[in-house]
């Protein structure tokens, strides 16, 4: 009887999570359609963190292509910090991240005025 109750609770939690995810996805799609483009969370140059700017500067200095592990070593930052910053920059259209085996190659797509002024 207890197992049945737990199963019902687990199923209800899964249904609630699926509904919440579906609603958020619908909202994001409708926002993208009203804006005319799929740019949902593009950061403005003034809103970038110092980590984001330093990654863009480093990529600009290195002809726009580096491994993610090289960025971690060069800047002396934790892997998680660099990963989160690169995800933000990728979502904003500043960089592209390509998987090469077990490594990530980071490619500069769009430099900012702050990053190019070194």
Secondary structure by P-SEA (a helix, b strand, c coil): caaaaaaaaaaaaaaaaaaaaaaaaaaaaaaaaaaccccccccccccccaaaaaaaaaaaaacccccaaaaaaaacccaaaaaaaaaaaaaaccbbbbbcccbbbbbbcccccccccc
